[in-house]
């Protein structure tokens, strides 16, 4: 009992951490899915804000032009594209996939062990081919066209016009389909934050 009371009133950071962790419930599959959805919603909200910052889209299009020119890799810019029409389907499938994960896990581990022997030689080529270049070209063309349309509307009618707000919304919907590499995403967010700081500084003077 003296040991238990000692642990209960300990100030040792490690023991305190272990004591706290003992009271935390482990995540269920449904909990993991819920957190993943919240993260996804958060990313979408941030991307909608970024889409209202013209320089961010300009930067993204410039980086894709470098990919087309062979100066950069597509996999260094984006990780995937999200199909907006498949979101509901994907959400309903998550639960079913969770039930199958345990059944597949053991077989997948065995396959991974075999693939590891040859994986080192193929990893670079797999990374380059993870995104369909034609799909990327189609998506970036769609983004560029809507960006130009939005930019012209802002120039002609100003940012507060209802037509401009509609074009920005359409641009946001397209931009939300892009899943950027974390480094690129952070770059855009940081640039937007710096711009907002500059605006606040100017407003105070």
N, C-alpha and C positions, 0 to 999 in steps of 0.2 A: 504493500500500500504506500510505503514511503517513496518507492521508485515511481509509482503512478502519480503521486502528488508532486514529485519533483518535475516530471515531464509536463504536468498540467500548468505549473507556474514558471517553466523555463523561459529564459530570454534568448536562448541559442537560436539563431535564425534558421538553421537547418531543421532543428526539431520543431520549431514553430511552423515551418513550411509543411513538414510531413504531417503534423497534427491537423493543419487546415486542409490538406489534400485528402486526408482520411474522411472528411465530412462532405466532400464533393462527389456527386453522383457522376458516373461515367456516361458519356453521350450514347444515346441509342442511334440506330440508323436513321430514324425519323428526325431526331435532333440534329444530326449532321446535315440532313437534307434541308432542314429549316434554316440553319446557319448559312449553308451554301446559297440559298435563295436570297437571304438578307444581304450577303456579300454581293451577289449579282445585282440586286436592286440598287445597292450603294454605288457600284461601278456605273450602272446606267445613269444614275442621277448626276454623277460627276461628269460623265461624258456629255450629257445634255448641256451642262454648264460650259464645258470646254467648247462645244459646238457653236456657242454664241460668241466665241473669241476667234475672229477671222484668221488671225495669225497662226492659230493652232492648226486649222485645216490647211492653211498654206504650207506650214512646215511638213505636215503629213504627206501632202501631195508631192512636195519637193523630194522627200525621202523615197517615195515610190518611184519618182523619175530616176533617181540614182539606181534603184533596183533594175529598172528597165534598161538603163545604160550599162548594166553589168558592173557598177561600182559598189554595190551592196547586195546582201542576200535578203530575200523576202522574209526568211525566218528570223532575221534580226529586226524586223519591223512589226510583224503581226504573228499571232499564234493560231488564230482561227477566225472564222466568220460565223455569226449566229443567225440562224434562219428565224425571222420574227414570226413566221407562220407555224413554226414547229415548237414554239415555247410550251404551249399547253400539252402537246403530245409528250414532250421531253419530261415535263413535270410528272405526268401520270406514269411514265415508264420508270421513273426513279425508284418508286417503291417496289415495283416488281423486280427491278435489277438488284435491289438490295437483298431480296430473298434468294437470288441466285448466286450472289457473290461468294457465300461460304462454300457452295457446291463446286464452284469453278476454281476457287483459290488453290486447292492442292494440285490440280492438273496444271494450272498456270505456273506454279512454282517449279514443277518438273520441266515444263517447256522452257522457262526462263534460264534454267541451269544449262540446258542444251544450247540455247541461243547465245548465252554469254561467251561461249568459246569462239563464235564467229562474229559476235556483235561489234567488237572493236573495229573491225575493218569496214563495217557497213554503216556505222553510226552517222558519219558525216553526210553520206549520200541520202540516208533516210531523213535526216534533218532538213536537207535542201528540198526534198520532195514531199514534205508533210502537208504543204498547202498547194492546191491546184493553181498553177500560174494563170490559166484561162479564167478561172473563177475570180482570182484576185484582180485581173485586168478588168473584168466586167464590173466588179464592185467599186474599184477605184474610178472607173469611168463614170459610173452613176454618181459617186460622191463629188467628182470634179464638176459635172454638169449642174448638179444642184447647188454646189458652192458658188459657181459663176452666176447662176440665176439669183441666188440670195444676195451676193455682193452687188449686183446691178440694181436690185430692188432697194437695198439700203442706200445706195448712191442716189437713186432717183426719188425715193419717198421718205428716207430717214428711218431710223431704227424703231421709232414708236408707231409707225403706221401699221394698220391691221394686216395689210398684205405682206409687209416685212416680217411680222410675227409669224405668219403662216409659213413663209419660206424658211425661216429659222427652225420652226418646228419640223418641217419636212427634212431639213438638213440634219437635225438631231436624230430623227428616226433612222436615217441612213447610217449616220456615224455610230449609233448604238450597235450596229451589226458587226463592227470591227472589234476584235479582241487584240489589243496592242501588247507587244512585249513590255513587261513591267518597266524596263528602263525608259522606253519611249513614252509610256503613260505618265510616269513620274516627271519626265522632262516637260510635257505639256502642262501638267498641273502646276508645277513649280513656276513655269513661265507666266501662267495666268495669275498665280498668287503674287508674283513680283509686279505684274502690271497693275493689279488692284491696289497694292501698297503704294505704287507711284501716284495713282489717281487720288488716293486718300491724302497723301502728302501734299499734292498740289491744291486740293480743296481746303486744306488748313492754312494755306498761305495766300 
